[in-house]
Each structure stands twice: as structure tokens, then as C-alpha cells.
């Protein structure tokens, strides 16, 4: 069963001892960490939300293994993705970064569901309005997995774009994050996979330079992922690249709570009308 109602989501949510929203789904606990993304002036322009998955008996589950595995039930993949988005948005909205951009991963296979929804009246849009976040702050990153229907994925991203969400293609250069997908989706942002940066550092420069050229041709901004050394950062800064992300710049971690609800957080779980005190854009 695909989770679809507000109550179904609320039933999975709680707040942990660190005041972070978490989600419980079957035998899994989902938590949020966030990695900053920097511009050319070393300013943080936004954060990418990343889910951490803990199985109650088996321990840590790598998100890429969970979402990439053919052994994971399709409904479970969709539900974990959606619940992750719920806790990411709530935790982001309570942080000092809430006026910046929030990058959220999107499974291509979830595209058909987005295409069927009315984006403006969806639970996602309702929650953003309740938290005083603008759709334009949200960057939907299409990850590198295959889509069951690329046309359906394009339609869903078009609908999001029509409602002022930004679109990104994640991990460009690997798996299904190809030039064909980029040209079809015409994203606002292309996130260049770390493998292209490493190839560039090993003197195989064509793949990365071609990705930057593609972005410029389409009018998209670029992010280089996976920067782990000063040499890598310096080399990327010498290119026509807009943004940078990686462990060398900042590690993923939970966001400290700055803005508190006007009422009890647990009451707010089920009330979409709750907004934040002292929040600013």
C-alpha cells in the first residue's frame, strides 16, 4: 500500500531526543542529515537532505542499497522516499537555513504518482505553505535510477516546474543520468557525479567539460559533487562551475533546531495550519 493520506504519514512520525523529526516505517527508522552546497563565493546556497535508515534488528541500511535493490518491495521504496521527504522538510523548516534552498532526492519510479497528483493541492504543497516555505526553494533531484517511463517522468517534472519547484538531475554521468535525460527534463541544475571530477583530475577531462558545456547550452546551473581535497576544489574552481559539494567542504549532519512551534510539536504533527514563530524568508 502506498501512503497517501495525511493521517497515514502522521502515524509514522515522532520527535526524537535531539528534537529531530523521525519516521518509523515497518522495521525501519528514518532520520535526516543535511549537506551544505556552496557557491563560488564560499556562501552556502542550500542543503541537500539525505536519509539515514536504521533497521531495528539488522542495523544500518545503506540508502543506495535499499533503493537500488530488486529485493526491496516497490511500495516500500516509494513510502520510504515520501516519509524521508516529510521529515526532511520539517527539520529544514526549523533550522537557520530555512530561507535557503532544500535539495530533495526523487525516485524516477515515483514520477508517475506525481504526474497523477494535483501539485498545488498535494500534501507536499500544503505542508510547504503551512511551514511558510516557497515552492521555489525546493529543488527536486531526480536520482540516477532508470524510470519505468521516461515520458511519465518528464510530465511529472514539468508539473513540478509549472508550480515553481526547481528541477535537478542528480549524479550526471552515471547510470540513467544521461545527456538524453537532461535534454528531456531540461533541469534548472545539473549535479555532476564525482566520477567525472575524478576522471578530470586524472587528465581525462572531456566527460566533465562536456557536462559543463551541456549545462550552459541548456541554461542550467552546475554542481560538482564529492569534493574531498583542496586540490579537487581548486581544480573545480578554475572551471565554469557554479556550486560545490563534498566532505572537504562540509559533512552531512542533522540541522540544529532554531525555530520552535508556537504550540507543542506533537500537536503540530497532525495540524497543517501550524506555522513557525519568528520565521523569516
Secondary structure, DSSP 8 states (H G I E B T S, - for coil): ----SHHHHHTTEEE-TTS-EEEEETTEEEEEEEEEEEETTS-EEEEEEEEEEEETTTEEE-HHHHHH-TTS-HHHHHHHHHHHHHHHHHHHHTSTTTTSEEEEEE-GGGHHHHHHS-GGGSHHHHHHHHTT--GGGEEEEE-SS--S-HHHHHHHHHHHHHTT-EEEEEEETSTT--HHHHHHH--SEEEE-HHHHHHHHTT--HHHHHHHHHHHHHT-EEEE----SHHHHHHHHTSS--EE-STTT---B-----S-BSS-HHHHTT-TT--BTT---
